[in-house]
Amino acid sequence: MKYSEEISNKLNTLLTKNYDAQRGYANAIDNVESDMLKMYFKRRSSEREVFADELKKEILQYGEEPKDSGSIKAAVHRNWMSLKSTFSSNNEESVLEEAIRGEEASLEDYNDLLKERNMPPSIDSLLLRQKNAIQSAINTEKAKLELIS
């Protein structure tokens, strides 16, 4: 496998995760009543859309084809999140818990890729910036969860 193809495959994995997160946050908007949480989830969804666009540009720079959709596993997770919020006594709490769980999985993927240390510096920088934003989102979501639980 060519180096450019190897990098693009790894970036495509993160790209798929960002599509999934973007759609997950968009789904979360429909499962909460709080305008504050709706606005927060909208910002997170937009942020993940930007992350996906940045990753697509990097993949294209290596002459490879970016993936154009999320994973089936994430679609199942979004459906589970909707179903869970329907039957939960505290929709906002359960939606935030699922958002945290999803972001922690994303953070793990970013950390794994950053540990490899075989990426060009520009990609390392991009991934580190995105990882830090995800960590910040986790911290914010945990704080919001504390306030409503």
C-alpha positions as CSV (number, residue, x, y, z in Angstrom):
1,M,0.0,0.0,0.0
2,K,1.3,3.4,-0.9
3,Y,2.0,5.9,1.9
4,S,-0.6,8.3,0.6
5,E,-3.2,5.6,0.5
6,E,-2.3,4.5,4.0
7,I,-2.7,8.0,5.3
8,S,-5.9,8.5,3.4
9,N,-7.4,5.3,4.8
10,K,-6.7,6.4,8.3
11,L,-8.1,9.9,7.7
12,N,-11.2,8.3,6.0
13,T,-11.8,6.4,9.3
14,L,-11.8,9.7,11.2
15,L,-13.9,11.3,8.4
16,T,-16.6,8.6,8.9
17,K,-16.5,9.1,12.7
18,N,-17.0,12.9,12.1
19,Y,-20.0,12.2,9.8
20,D,-21.4,10.0,12.5
21,A,-20.9,12.6,15.2
22,Q,-22.3,15.4,13.1
23,R,-25.5,13.4,12.5
24,G,-25.6,12.3,16.1
25,Y,-25.6,15.8,17.4
26,A,-28.2,16.8,14.8
27,N,-30.3,13.9,16.0
28,A,-29.8,15.0,19.6
29,I,-31.4,18.4,18.8
30,D,-34.7,16.6,18.2
31,N,-34.4,14.7,21.5
32,V,-34.1,17.5,24.0
33,E,-36.5,20.3,25.0
34,S,-34.0,22.8,26.4
35,D,-33.2,25.6,23.9
36,M,-29.7,25.9,25.5
37,L,-29.0,22.2,24.7
38,K,-30.5,22.5,21.3
39,M,-28.1,25.4,20.5
40,Y,-25.2,23.6,22.1
41,F,-25.8,20.4,20.0
42,K,-26.3,22.6,16.8
43,R,-22.8,24.1,17.4
44,R,-21.3,20.7,18.0
45,S,-22.9,19.4,14.8
46,S,-21.6,22.3,12.8
47,E,-18.1,21.9,14.3
48,R,-18.1,18.2,13.3
49,E,-19.2,19.2,9.8
50,V,-16.2,21.5,9.6
51,F,-13.9,18.8,10.9
52,A,-15.2,16.5,8.2
53,D,-14.5,19.1,5.5
54,E,-11.0,19.6,6.8
55,L,-10.3,15.9,6.7
56,K,-11.8,15.6,3.2
57,K,-9.4,18.3,2.0
58,E,-6.4,16.5,3.4
59,I,-7.5,13.2,1.8
60,L,-7.9,14.9,-1.6
61,Q,-4.4,16.5,-1.3
62,Y,-3.0,13.0,-1.2
63,G,-4.9,12.1,-4.4
64,E,-7.3,9.7,-2.7
65,E,-11.1,9.6,-2.5
66,P,-12.8,10.7,0.7
67,K,-15.7,8.6,2.0
68,D,-19.1,10.2,1.7
69,S,-21.1,8.8,4.5
70,G,-21.1,7.6,8.1
71,S,-21.2,4.0,9.5
72,I,-24.1,1.6,9.9
73,K,-23.0,1.2,13.6
74,A,-23.5,4.9,14.2
75,A,-26.9,4.9,12.5
76,V,-28.0,2.1,14.9
77,H,-26.6,4.2,17.8
78,R,-28.6,7.2,16.7
79,N,-31.8,5.1,16.5
80,W,-31.0,3.7,20.0
81,M,-30.5,7.3,21.3
82,S,-33.9,8.3,19.9
83,L,-35.6,5.2,21.4
84,K,-33.9,5.6,24.7
85,S,-34.9,9.3,25.0
86,T,-38.5,8.3,24.2
87,F,-38.7,6.0,27.2
88,S,-36.4,7.9,29.6
89,S,-37.8,10.1,32.4
90,N,-34.9,12.6,31.8
91,N,-34.4,12.9,28.1
92,E,-31.7,15.5,28.4
93,E,-29.7,13.5,30.8
94,S,-29.8,10.3,28.7
95,V,-29.0,12.3,25.5
96,L,-26.0,14.0,27.1
97,E,-24.8,10.6,28.4
98,E,-24.9,9.2,24.9
99,A,-23.2,12.3,23.5
100,I,-20.4,11.8,26.0
101,R,-20.1,8.2,25.2
102,G,-19.8,8.9,21.5
103,E,-17.3,11.7,22.0
104,E,-15.1,9.5,24.2
105,A,-15.0,6.9,21.5
106,S,-14.0,9.6,19.0
107,L,-11.3,10.8,21.3
108,E,-9.9,7.3,21.6
109,D,-9.7,7.1,17.8
110,Y,-7.9,10.4,17.5
111,N,-5.5,9.4,20.3
112,D,-4.7,6.1,18.6
113,L,-3.9,7.8,15.3
114,L,-1.8,10.5,16.9
115,K,0.3,7.9,18.8
116,E,1.4,6.4,15.4
117,R,3.6,9.4,14.8
118,N,3.9,8.7,11.1
119,M,1.7,11.5,9.8
120,P,3.0,14.6,8.2
121,P,3.2,17.6,10.6
122,S,0.3,19.4,9.0
123,I,-2.0,16.4,9.6
124,D,-0.7,15.9,13.1
125,S,-1.5,19.6,13.8
126,L,-5.0,19.3,12.4
127,L,-5.7,16.1,14.3
128,L,-4.4,17.5,17.6
129,R,-6.6,20.6,17.2
130,Q,-9.7,18.5,16.4
131,K,-8.9,16.2,19.3
132,N,-8.6,19.1,21.7
133,A,-11.9,20.4,20.6
134,I,-13.5,17.0,21.2
135,Q,-12.0,16.9,24.7
136,S,-13.4,20.3,25.4
137,A,-16.8,19.1,24.2
138,I,-16.6,16.2,26.6
139,N,-15.7,18.4,29.5
140,T,-18.6,20.8,28.6
141,E,-21.1,17.9,28.3
142,K,-20.0,16.5,31.6
143,A,-20.5,19.8,33.3
144,K,-24.0,20.2,31.7
145,L,-24.8,16.7,32.8
146,E,-23.9,17.6,36.4
147,L,-26.3,20.5,36.2
148,I,-29.3,18.6,35.1
149,S,-28.9,15.3,37.0
